[in-house]
Amino acid sequence: MSANPVIKDFDLNLIKVLDAVISAGNATRASKRLQVTPAAISQALQRLQNVYS
């Protein structure tokens, strides 16, 4: 039995981003916690949303 290609290629860093956004309360504070730009957080959330549309 082979793994679902979506699961196989899933970027586990997206979970880290989602956790930071939830615990920080918004993308701007999450970006400061993760030391990335708010745009990077937004793009990660879009990729996550595409996986779980």
C-alpha positions, 0 to 999 in steps of 0.5 A: 500500500503506497502513501498518499502523494499529498501526505508524502510530500507534505511540508512539516514546517507548515505545522510549525507555522500554523502553531505559531499563528494560533499561539501568537494570535496573528500572522505578524506576531507569528512572523516575529516569533519565527523570525521570518517575514509576514509574507512568508507566514501568509504563503505558508498558510496559503500552501496549508490551505491548498492541502486542506481545501 
